[in-house]
Amino acid sequence: MTRADHLNLATLPPVALIVAKVALIIAGWETRRRTRAGLSRLDTHMLRDIGMTEARRETEVTKPFWRD
């Protein structure tokens, strides 16, 4: 369940809708930042457990937080 599932964005006034959308974008950025930071700390054994190579990890952790 995403944060958007908890909001009925269609019922918000226009300014609140913009603020809500910006907040959701920033929350997504923070999630990516935390996930990539955690991924950078995994050792080779853990990477193998999740089916990821070290090269793929390097690609992911070097992406800026705003990129998917």
C-alpha positions, 0 to 999 in steps of 0.5 A, spaced: 500 500 500 502 506 498 501 513 501 497 515 495 492 509 497 491 513 504 489 520 500 483 521 496 486 526 492 480 527 488 477 531 494 482 536 495 482 543 493 487 545 488 492 548 492 492 542 497 492 537 491 499 540 489 502 540 496 500 532 497 503 531 490 509 534 492 509 530 499 508 524 495 514 525 490 519 527 496 517 521 500 518 517 494 525 520 493 526 518 501 524 511 500 529 510 494 535 514 498 534 509 504 533 503 499 539 504 495 543 506 502 541 499 505 543 496 498 550 499 498 551 495 505 549 488 503 555 483 502 556 479 496 552 473 500 546 477 501 546 480 494 546 473 492 540 471 496 536 477 493 539 475 486 543 481 485 550 482 482 555 487 485 555 490 478 548 491 478 548 494 485 553 499 483 549 501 478 543 502 483 547 505 488 550 510 484 543 513 481 541 519 484 535 519 489 530 522 484 531 517 478 527 510 478 
